[in-house]
Amino acid sequence: MLFTSLDFDRPGKQQGFLQVPYSHNLGGWANVMIPATVIANGEGPTVLVLGGNHGDEYQGQIAAMKLARELEPGQITGRLILIPSLNFPAALAATRLSPLDGMNLNRAFPGDAEGPVTSQVAHFLTKVLFPLSDVVIDIHSGGRSMEFVPCAHMHLVEDRGQRADMFAAMMAWGTDFAFLYADIAGTGLLPVEAENQGKLVVTTELGGGEGIPASVHRIAQEGLRNVLVHVGLLRGDLRTRASLGKPPTILTQALNREDYLLAPESGVFEVCVDLGAPVKRGGTVGLIHHLERPDRPPEVIAAQGDGFLITMRSPCLTSQGDCVAVIARQVSEDEVLNA
């Protein structure tokens, strides 16, 4: 069962570990050591910041590590729990799934206290950290598999008050696009478990691929700080897009399965539309070329509705069933808050 010596009720700043028992061939009494930081000062919200839910997504891990080093108790009001690399074995291996048990942490909730490493981490969040928290921030990118227009995003939760709070926090990230998404690839998601416990949940998809431009790191780090100011934890001035001279965020949503374009066969994917560009229903989003039969015309991947190309597959080599693109249609704030 997962253990930690961190005292979540103690004022001040603590650096420590979540320790998960894990026996391997050269370590009978070994632990997986997941770094964590707790900063507490006075009365205020408890915010849980998580990076590395998928190990190959480093934008949030870097942003959380920098906060863990830089912030001191006097800069906050409340309690901040930072876990930069939640799926620590996957972060070390630059993989989406844990190399220790093959599990996807973002499909492992509510977890099992006596299960594999990934399941124990999910259980600890479900039973200990989520109940302590008012706000849960789960920072994602596309990792090595997808490239996103950098965006904050959220689910359309049923509770209207919770939805409004999540919407305001999502917008506080300040990204050019905001994205409402559906879960087409399974259950057991970390955000869903936190949402079901009534938490204000903020999630992101901040680019992707193995190389991360400086502009995306700025979005990750500045946006995270702004959300912490927005929820009342971090002291400072709240920045808005208007105050920065930027146009309003474009609200988009992809809630239907047909918005998620899957490869009908294997091949080499060529995207034909720039990320963030508008597309029309029936328009060509990409082509799948056939290495073994270059004489064959490529398979056309067509948009099933009007919208924006929010994400595309990052590796060109593609297997049947892989998601190669997502088309999200533009929606109004009223549609989001009152749907």
C-alpha positions as CSV (number, residue, x, y, z in Angstrom):
1,M,0.0,0.0,0.0
2,L,1.3,3.5,-0.9
3,F,3.0,5.4,2.0
4,T,4.1,9.0,2.4
5,S,5.9,10.8,5.3
6,L,4.5,14.1,4.1
7,D,2.2,15.8,6.6
8,F,-0.5,17.5,4.6
9,D,-1.7,19.5,7.6
10,R,1.7,21.0,8.5
11,P,2.3,24.7,7.7
12,G,5.3,25.6,5.7
13,K,7.1,23.8,2.8
14,Q,7.9,20.1,2.6
15,Q,9.6,18.1,-0.1
16,G,9.1,14.3,0.0
17,F,7.8,11.3,-1.8
18,L,4.8,9.1,-2.4
19,Q,6.3,5.6,-1.9
20,V,4.8,2.6,-3.6
21,P,6.0,-0.9,-2.8
22,Y,7.4,-2.6,-5.9
23,S,9.5,-5.8,-5.9
24,H,11.6,-6.6,-8.9
25,N,14.4,-9.0,-9.7
26,L,17.1,-6.9,-8.0
27,G,15.1,-5.3,-5.3
28,G,12.9,-7.4,-3.0
29,W,12.0,-4.5,-0.7
30,A,12.1,-1.7,-3.2
31,N,9.7,1.3,-3.5
32,V,8.8,3.5,-6.4
33,M,9.6,7.0,-5.2
34,I,7.3,9.7,-6.6
35,P,8.5,13.3,-5.7
36,A,5.9,15.6,-4.2
37,T,5.9,19.0,-2.6
38,V,3.4,20.5,-0.1
39,I,3.3,24.2,0.6
40,A,0.8,25.5,3.2
41,N,0.1,28.9,4.6
42,G,-3.1,30.0,6.4
43,E,-6.7,29.5,5.4
44,G,-7.5,29.1,1.7
45,P,-8.2,26.6,-1.0
46,T,-6.3,23.4,-1.4
47,V,-5.0,23.0,-4.9
48,L,-3.6,19.7,-6.3
49,V,-1.4,20.2,-9.3
50,L,-0.5,17.1,-11.3
51,G,1.9,16.6,-14.2
52,G,3.0,13.4,-15.9
53,N,-0.3,11.5,-15.7
54,H,1.1,10.2,-19.0
55,G,4.9,10.0,-18.7
56,D,5.8,11.3,-22.1
57,E,4.0,14.6,-21.5
58,Y,6.6,16.9,-20.1
59,Q,5.1,20.4,-20.3
60,G,3.2,20.1,-17.0
61,Q,6.0,18.3,-15.3
62,I,8.4,21.1,-16.0
63,A,5.8,23.7,-14.9
64,A,5.1,21.9,-11.7
65,M,8.8,21.3,-10.9
66,K,9.5,25.0,-11.3
67,L,6.7,26.0,-9.0
68,A,7.9,23.4,-6.4
69,R,11.4,25.0,-6.4
70,E,10.3,28.7,-6.6
71,L,7.2,29.1,-4.4
72,E,7.5,29.8,-0.7
73,P,4.7,29.8,1.9
74,G,4.4,33.5,2.0
75,Q,3.4,33.7,-1.6
76,I,0.3,31.6,-1.2
77,T,-2.9,31.5,0.9
78,G,-4.1,28.0,1.4
79,R,-2.4,24.7,0.5
80,L,-0.6,23.6,-2.7
81,I,0.2,20.0,-3.4
82,L,2.5,19.5,-6.3
83,I,3.2,16.1,-7.9
84,P,5.2,16.9,-11.1
85,S,5.6,13.4,-12.4
86,L,2.6,11.4,-11.2
87,N,3.3,8.4,-13.4
88,F,7.0,8.5,-12.4
89,P,8.1,5.2,-14.0
90,A,6.6,6.3,-17.3
91,A,8.2,9.8,-17.0
92,L,11.6,8.1,-16.6
93,A,11.0,5.9,-19.6
94,A,9.3,8.6,-21.8
95,T,6.3,6.4,-22.3
96,R,2.6,7.0,-22.1
97,L,1.9,3.9,-20.0
98,S,3.8,2.6,-17.0
99,P,6.6,0.3,-17.9
100,L,6.2,-1.5,-14.6
101,D,2.7,-2.8,-15.1
102,G,1.6,-1.7,-18.6
103,M,-1.3,0.4,-17.1
104,N,-2.6,3.7,-18.3
105,L,-2.9,5.8,-15.1
106,N,-5.6,7.9,-16.8
107,R,-7.8,4.8,-17.1
108,A,-7.0,3.3,-13.6
109,F,-9.4,5.1,-11.3
110,P,-10.7,4.6,-8.7
111,G,-7.7,2.3,-8.2
112,D,-6.9,-0.5,-5.8
113,A,-4.8,-0.1,-2.6
114,E,-3.3,-3.6,-3.0
115,G,-3.1,-3.6,-6.8
116,P,-0.2,-2.8,-9.2
117,V,1.8,0.4,-8.8
118,T,-0.4,2.4,-11.1
119,S,-3.6,1.2,-9.4
120,Q,-2.1,2.1,-6.0
121,V,-1.4,5.6,-7.1
122,A,-4.9,6.0,-8.5
123,H,-6.3,4.7,-5.2
124,F,-4.3,7.2,-3.1
125,L,-5.5,10.1,-5.2
126,T,-9.1,8.9,-5.0
127,K,-9.2,8.2,-1.2
128,V,-6.7,10.8,0.2
129,L,-5.7,13.6,-2.1
130,F,-8.9,14.3,-3.9
131,P,-10.9,14.5,-0.7
132,L,-8.3,17.0,0.7
133,S,-8.5,19.2,-2.4
134,D,-10.9,21.9,-3.6
135,V,-9.2,22.3,-7.0
136,V,-7.5,19.5,-9.2
137,I,-5.3,20.6,-12.1
138,D,-4.3,17.8,-14.4
139,I,-1.9,19.0,-17.1
140,H,-1.7,17.1,-20.3
141,S,-0.3,17.4,-23.8
142,G,-0.5,15.1,-26.7
143,G,2.8,13.4,-25.8
144,R,4.5,11.5,-28.6
145,S,1.3,10.4,-30.2
146,M,-0.7,13.6,-30.8
147,E,0.0,17.3,-31.5
148,F,-2.7,19.7,-30.1
149,V,-3.3,23.4,-30.5
150,P,-2.4,24.4,-27.0
151,C,-5.7,24.6,-25.1
152,A,-7.2,24.3,-21.7
153,H,-10.2,22.0,-21.7
154,M,-12.9,20.4,-19.6
155,H,-15.8,18.0,-19.5
156,L,-19.5,19.2,-19.5
157,V,-20.3,18.1,-16.0
158,E,-23.9,17.8,-15.0
159,D,-23.8,20.2,-12.0
160,R,-24.2,23.7,-13.4
161,G,-22.4,25.4,-10.5
162,Q,-19.4,23.1,-10.8
163,R,-19.5,23.5,-14.6
164,A,-19.5,27.3,-14.3
165,D,-16.5,27.2,-11.8
166,M,-14.6,24.9,-14.1
167,F,-15.4,27.0,-17.1
168,A,-14.0,30.2,-15.4
169,A,-10.9,28.4,-14.4
170,M,-10.4,26.9,-17.8
171,M,-10.7,30.4,-19.3
172,A,-8.2,31.8,-16.8
173,W,-5.5,29.6,-18.4
174,G,-5.7,32.2,-21.3
175,T,-5.1,29.8,-24.2
176,D,-6.2,30.8,-27.8
177,F,-8.5,27.8,-27.9
178,A,-10.6,26.1,-25.2
179,F,-11.8,22.6,-25.9
180,L,-14.8,20.6,-24.5
181,Y,-14.1,16.9,-25.0
182,A,-15.7,13.5,-24.7
183,D,-14.2,10.2,-23.6
184,I,-14.2,7.8,-26.5
185,A,-11.4,5.5,-25.3
186,G,-12.5,4.0,-22.1
187,T,-13.4,4.9,-18.5
188,G,-11.5,5.4,-15.2
189,L,-10.2,8.9,-16.0
190,L,-8.5,10.9,-13.3
191,P,-10.5,14.1,-14.1
192,V,-13.8,12.2,-14.0
193,E,-13.1,10.8,-10.6
194,A,-12.2,14.2,-9.3
195,E,-15.3,15.7,-11.0
196,N,-17.5,13.0,-9.4
197,Q,-16.2,14.1,-6.0
198,G,-17.4,17.7,-6.8
199,K,-14.0,19.2,-7.4
200,L,-13.2,22.2,-9.6
201,V,-11.1,20.4,-12.3
202,V,-8.9,22.1,-14.8
203,T,-7.2,20.1,-17.6
204,T,-5.1,20.9,-20.6
205,E,-3.7,19.7,-23.9
206,L,-0.6,21.8,-24.4
207,G,0.9,20.9,-27.7
208,G,2.6,17.5,-28.1
209,G,5.4,15.7,-29.7
210,E,8.9,15.2,-28.3
211,G,10.2,18.7,-29.0
212,I,8.4,21.4,-27.0
213,P,8.7,25.0,-28.3
214,A,9.5,27.8,-25.8
215,S,6.1,29.3,-26.6
216,V,4.3,26.2,-25.3
217,H,6.4,26.2,-22.1
218,R,5.3,29.8,-21.6
219,I,1.7,28.9,-22.0
220,A,2.0,26.0,-19.5
221,Q,3.9,28.0,-16.9
222,E,2.1,31.3,-17.2
223,G,-1.3,29.8,-17.5
224,L,-0.8,27.6,-14.5
225,R,0.2,30.5,-12.3
226,N,-2.8,32.5,-13.6
227,V,-5.2,29.8,-12.7
228,L,-3.7,29.6,-9.2
229,V,-4.3,33.3,-8.8
230,H,-7.8,32.9,-10.2
231,V,-8.8,30.3,-7.6
232,G,-7.4,32.4,-4.7
233,L,-4.3,30.4,-3.8
234,L,-1.4,32.4,-5.4
235,R,-1.0,36.1,-4.6
236,G,-0.8,38.4,-7.5
237,D,-2.7,40.1,-10.3
238,L,-5.0,38.1,-12.5
239,R,-4.3,38.5,-16.2
240,T,-7.0,38.3,-18.8
241,R,-6.6,38.0,-22.6
242,A,-8.2,41.5,-22.9
243,S,-5.6,43.0,-20.5
244,L,-2.8,41.4,-22.6
245,G,-4.4,42.8,-25.8
246,K,-5.4,39.4,-27.2
247,P,-8.6,38.4,-28.8
248,P,-11.2,36.3,-27.0
249,T,-10.6,32.6,-26.6
250,I,-12.2,30.5,-29.3
251,L,-14.6,28.0,-27.5
252,T,-14.8,24.6,-29.3
253,Q,-16.3,21.2,-28.5
254,A,-16.0,17.7,-29.8
255,L,-18.6,15.6,-28.1
256,N,-19.5,13.1,-30.7
257,R,-17.6,10.0,-31.9
258,E,-17.6,11.2,-35.5
259,D,-15.5,14.3,-34.4
260,Y,-12.6,11.9,-33.6
261,L,-11.3,10.7,-37.0
262,L,-9.8,7.2,-36.8
263,A,-7.5,5.6,-39.4
264,P,-9.6,3.0,-41.5
265,E,-6.4,1.2,-42.4
266,S,-2.7,1.3,-41.7
267,G,-0.2,3.5,-43.6
268,V,1.6,6.8,-43.5
269,F,-0.5,9.8,-42.4
270,E,-0.2,13.1,-44.2
271,V,-2.1,16.0,-42.5
272,C,-3.5,18.5,-45.1
273,V,-4.7,21.2,-42.7
274,D,-2.8,23.4,-40.3
275,L,-3.5,23.0,-36.6
276,G,-6.1,25.4,-35.5
277,A,-7.3,26.0,-39.0
278,P,-11.1,25.9,-39.9
279,V,-12.4,23.0,-41.9
280,K,-15.6,22.3,-43.6
281,R,-17.7,19.1,-43.6
282,G,-16.4,16.7,-46.3
283,G,-13.2,18.6,-46.6
284,T,-9.9,16.6,-46.7
285,V,-8.2,16.7,-43.4
286,G,-5.5,14.2,-44.2
287,L,-4.4,11.3,-46.4
288,I,-3.1,7.8,-45.5
289,H,-0.5,6.6,-48.0
290,H,0.4,2.9,-48.6
291,L,4.1,2.2,-48.4
292,E,3.7,-1.3,-49.9
293,R,1.4,0.0,-52.7
294,P,2.5,3.4,-53.8
295,D,0.4,3.0,-57.0
296,R,-2.7,2.9,-54.9
297,P,-4.5,6.3,-54.3
298,P,-4.2,7.3,-50.6
299,E,-7.1,6.9,-48.2
300,V,-8.9,10.2,-47.7
301,I,-9.6,11.3,-44.2
302,A,-12.6,13.7,-44.4
303,A,-14.1,16.0,-41.8
304,Q,-17.5,14.9,-40.6
305,G,-18.6,18.4,-39.7
306,D,-17.5,22.0,-39.7
307,G,-15.0,23.1,-37.1
308,F,-11.3,23.6,-36.3
309,L,-8.5,21.0,-36.4
310,I,-7.7,20.8,-32.7
311,T,-5.3,17.9,-32.8
312,M,-3.6,15.6,-35.3
313,R,-1.5,12.5,-35.0
314,S,2.1,13.2,-34.5
315,P,3.9,10.1,-35.8
316,C,3.4,9.7,-39.5
317,L,3.4,5.9,-39.4
318,T,-0.2,5.0,-38.4
319,S,-2.0,1.8,-37.5
320,Q,-5.6,1.0,-38.3
321,G,-7.8,2.5,-35.5
322,D,-5.4,5.2,-34.5
323,C,-6.9,8.7,-34.0
324,V,-5.4,10.9,-36.7
325,A,-7.4,14.1,-36.1
326,V,-10.1,15.7,-34.0
327,I,-12.5,18.3,-35.5
328,A,-14.1,20.6,-32.8
329,R,-16.9,23.0,-33.7
330,Q,-17.1,26.5,-32.3
331,V,-19.7,27.1,-29.6
332,S,-20.8,30.0,-27.5
333,E,-20.3,30.5,-23.8
334,D,-24.1,30.2,-23.3
335,E,-24.0,26.7,-25.1
336,V,-21.3,25.6,-22.7
337,L,-22.8,26.8,-19.5
338,N,-26.4,25.9,-20.3
339,A,-26.3,22.9,-22.6
